[in-house]
Amino acid sequence: MPKSFSPLMRFGLALVLIAVLLLNGCGAWKSAKEWAGYGNPDQDEEETAPPEAQQENVMIDGKPYIRSKNPYWLTYPDQPEYIYVEKGKEFIPMQQRLIEAIAKAVGREKDKAAGKAIPPDKLQEMVKAEVDRILKEQGLGGFVSTAKGQKSPVAGRAVAVIPDTTETPRSQEGLNRTMATSLAEALRRTKDVTVSEDAKVREALNKAGIAGKLGMRPNIQALGDQLGVQGIVLTKVIPPEGSNPGVMVLDVYDTFQGNKLQSVVEPASGGLKPEAATKFAQQNALRVGGELMNMDWFGRVDFVKEGQVYLNLGQNAGLKVGDRLKVVQPGKEVVNPTTHATLGYTSDAAVGELKVTELLGATGAVAQGISGGPFKPGEKVKAK
């Protein structure tokens, strides 16, 4: 039997072991810890997501759990964005509840029970129609029908830039025309924007029957019909007065309702000079172009012949063969009888549907009626 190690010998062996570990670096110490059952300290510190965190559904104690948005995320500290909850008890946002309630009201559940599947685009139309109906009953339909945020499938916009002579004094007309010309040239370089030529603008001003200030709604609508454009930009110059150095203005109008969408205003701090007007127009061309592209796309029926509907917009407004259009009657303006303030517009009323069959160059198209009619010149069409 070997003799037992004395305490002194055991202490010496411990020193030798420590020296070996130090000479071999920390890796040996980590290996020793792992061998002893303590695990890898790096793995302990590194937080790894469990496999179920990447799944939408997991089984816990024999029950299905669903990955759901945590309603208390960003409300209480240290709350995770997603949690797992038992199926049927998951968090449903208010917007989704509203959509489901309306979809059920228009018959989705009944059609499901009958085995009839409603296409998603058809269901979306039905839900929107129901929302419009409910809001109309509450007197709010106009605010929804004119709301922004939905991009039109037709990308192009036809516009006109017109110097406003009714709001600009004669002494500043030359400067105002310089500003209008500079803006028109800059907009022509903007993608998907087509600008009417000066000769066509002058012809439209003579034919539109302008009365009063150019920016009045009936005048904007009449000019839009004559030019076949969806937007009009009026330029004007306000001369110096007192401490005011003078102002240059770009007013953007939608010709569908004749409303002003945006005004870009800049004081002429360096004086009302041609170079200042040119610079102002060029610097704000992208801003004006963006506003024009954000407005609702629409076109007009020019005339009807032998069952074919001719439109006064074509490639200049982004139309393509096969595009489907709805013929609409614009909503009516709602005015407070006491204050005479405009509250909004009622929803457009659809009266038919067209399909583009041929493009007539840049400024015209031929369409065939799919439903509704007979159609009349001057009626408005919108992208479906």
N, C-alpha and C positions, 0 to 999 in steps of 0.2 A: 504494500500500500504506500503510495507516495505521501510524503509529509505535507501537511497543510501549509499554505502560503502564510507567512507572517504578515502582520499589518504593514510592515515596512515594505515588503515585496509587493503587496497589493497596491500600495500608494505609488511605487515605482512603475508598475504596469500601467496605471491610470495616466501617469505623466507621459509615458511612451505613446499611448493611444491618442492623447490630446495633440502631441507633437506631430504624429502621422496625419491627423485630420487637418491641422493647420498647414502642413506642407502640401497637402492635396487640395487645398482650397475649400470653399463652402460647399461645393458639389458633393464631396464625400460626407459632409455633415447632413446634408439634405437626404442623401441616400440612407444614412444611418437612421434618420428619423422615420423615413418611409419603412425601412426594414423593421423598425421597432413598433410600427403600427400607428404612427402619428400623422401619416399622409403628407402630401406635398404642400408646403405652406403657400406657394404661388397659386396653386389650384384653389386653396381655401380662400385666398383673397380675391381671386378673379370671379366675378359674378356671371354665371352662365344661366341663360334662359331655359326653363324646362321644355321638353319636347312639345307639351300640350300648348305652350304659349304661341306656337306658330299655327295652331289649328283653330278652326271656327267652332267646332263641336267636340266635346270630350265627355267621357263617361266617368262619373264619380259616384261610388257606392250604388252602382246600378242605375243611376239616373242621368239623363242627358243634360249637360250644361253648355251654355252658349256664350261665346265671347261677345261682350256687350259694352257699349260706351258707359263709362262711370259717370253718373249724374253729378257726383260731388267733385269731379276733377276740376281744378282751378278755383274751386270754392273753399275747400279745406286744404291745409298744408299736407304734403307727403301723400297725396292721393294719386294712385295710378290712373292713366288715361283709360285703360280697358280693364275689366274684371270679368270673371266667369260667374254667371248666375243660372239658376235652374230654368230650363226651357219653359216658356210661357210667362216668365216673370222678368224678361229682359227689358231694359230701358228703351222706350220708343219716343223719339222727339215729337213735339207738338205738331210740327209741320207734317210729319209722316202720318200722325193720327188723323189730321184734317184730310189729307189726300185719300187715306183708306176709307174714311167716313163718306166722302163725296163719291168715291168710286163705288162704294156699296150702294149709295143712294141712286146711282144711275144704272144699277142692275148688274154689276159685275158678279156678285155672289150668286144671283139667280142663274146667270148664264153659266157659271162654273158648275153649279149643281146639275144643270141640264147637259153638261158636257160640251158646251160651246165656248171656245176660246176666243176672246176679243183681242185683235192685234194691238200691240202696245201703242202705236200711233193713233189708232182709233179710240182707245181708252183715254189717251191724253186729250184728244179733241172733246170727248164726252165730259171729262172732268172739267176742262176749261169752260165749256158751255154751261155746265152747272154752276161753276163759280161766278160766271158773268150773270147768270139768271138771279142767283142769290144776292149779288151786289147791286143789281138793278133794282130789286125789290127794296133794298135798303137805301137806294138813291146814290149808290157809289159806283155804278157801272162805268161811268165816263172816266173815272180815275184809273181803272184797270185797263180800259181799252186804249188809253193813250200812254200807258206806262212804257218805259224804256227797259232795255236789258235783253231783249230777244233779238238775236242777230238775224237779219234777212238772208235767205239763201241766194238772193241776187246781190252781187258785190258792188256793181258800178253805180255811180250817181251822176246825173246830168244837172249842171248848175249854170247860173248866169251871174256875172258881176256887173252891177249897174251903179254908176255915180249918181247919187241922190241930189238932183238939182232943186228939189222942193225944200230941202233942209240946209242947203249950202248956199251962202250968199254968192252973187255973181262975181265978186272980186276974188273968190277962192275956187271958182269952177275949174280953172286950169290945173291947179294943184290937186283937186279932187279927181280929175280924170287921170292924172299921172299915177295917183294911188290906186285907182281902179285897174288901170292897165298893168301896173306892176303886180298886183294881186292875181289878176287873171293869168298872167304869164307864169307865175309861181305855181298856181293851182294846176295848170296844164302839165306840170312836171310831177304832179302827185299821182300816185297809182290809183286807178279805178275812178278818177274824177275827170269828167269831160266838161269843158267850159264853152258856152255859146260864143260865136263870133260877134264882133262889134256890130257888123251890118245887120245881123239877125236881131240883135238887141234893139237897135234903133227902129227897125220895122215893127217889132212887138210893142214898143212904146207908143207908136203912132196908131196901132190897131186896137190896143187894149182898152181904150176909153178911160184913161186915167183921170180921176177927179180928186182933188184935195192932195194931201200929202202922200208921197209914194209908198211909205211904209204902212198905210192902212190895209187891213185884212183883205177887202175886196180887190184892191189894186194888186196886191201880191198874188192872190189867186188868179186874177185875170192875166197877169204877166206870165205866171207859171203855165197856164193853159196855152197861151200864144207861143211860148218858147218850148213847151214840152219838157220842162225841167222840174226836178223835185225840190231844189233849193235855190234861193236867191241871196246874194250878198250885196247889201247896199253900203256904199262908202260915202262918208260925209266929213266935212271939215267945219268945225265951230271956230270962228275967228276970235282973236284976242279981245278981252274986255276987262278993263281994270287991271288987277294983278294976275288975271288968268292969261297965260301965254298962248292960248289957243289949244284946241283938242282935235285929234284925228280918231275917227270911229269906223269900225267894221261891224255891221249888224247882219246876223245870219237868220234867215227866215225859212220856214217850211211852207211850201206852196200848197200842201194838202189842206191845211186849215188856215193858212196865212198867218201863222203865229211866229213871233220872234223867239228864236231859240237861245241866242247868245249875242252879247255885245263885247267887242274888244275895243278898249278905250286907252289912249295914251296922250298925256299932255305933251305939247311941242315945246319942251324946255329949251331947245336950241333954236326956236323960231320955226314958223311955218315955211319950210323950204322944200323944193322938189326932192333933194337927196334924202331929207328926213322922211318924207311921205313914202318914197321908194323903200327905204330901210324898214320902216314900220310895216309895210305890206309884206315884204319878203320874210321878215322875222316871225310874222304871225300866220303865214300861209299854212303851215302844218297844223296849227291849232284850229284854224278855220276848216281845213280839210277834214280833220278828225270829227268835228262837230257835224259836218255835212254827211259823213259816212255813218254816223250814229243815228241819224233820223230815219224814220220809216221809209222804205222803198215803196213807190207806187208809180203807175203809169196811167195813160188815158186812151179811151177809144176815140180814134180820129173819125172813122166812118165805117159803115157796114155795106158790103156789096156782094150780091149773089151768095149769101150765106156765110161769107168770110168776114171776120172782124179785123179791121186794120188799126194798129196801134201806132201812136206817134213817138214811140221809144223803141230802140233796138239795141245794137251793140254798145251804143253810147251809155246805156244804163245797165249793161251787164246781162241782157237777155240772151238766152240760148234756145235753140230748137228743142222742144220737149218740155220746157218749163210750163208748169201749171199755174194759172192765175185765177184769182177770185174777183169777180166784179162786185163792187161794193157801193153803197150809198153812204157818204160820210156822215158821221154822227153830228147831231145838232148841238150848238152851243147852249150851255145852261147858265143863265144870268140871274143874279139876285135882283128881284124887282125893286128892292129898296135902295141898295147901294150901287146897283148896276155893275157889280164886279163879276167877272167870269169865274164860275166855279169849276168848269171842266166841260167835257163833251160826252154825249151819250155814245154807246158802242156803235161801230159801223155795222150796217145791215147788209149781209151778203145776198145778192140777187142772182148769182149765176157763177159758172166756172168756165174757163177757157184753157186751151192748150196751144202753145206756140208751135206753128208748123213751118214757118219760113221767116228768115231775117231779110229785111230790105235795106241792106247797107247798114250804116251807123245809126240812122235816126228813125227807122220804121220796122215793123214786124207784122206778120199775118198770123192770126189765131183762129182756131175752130171752136165753136161752142160745144161744151160737153153737157152742160145743164143750164137751166134758166133761159132768159131772153124773152122776147127779142131785145137786143142791146141797141143803145142809142149813142150817137156822138157826144163826147164830153163826159161819159161815165168813167169813173175811176176804177183801176184794177190794182190789186196788191198780190204779192207773191204768196202762194199757198204752201 
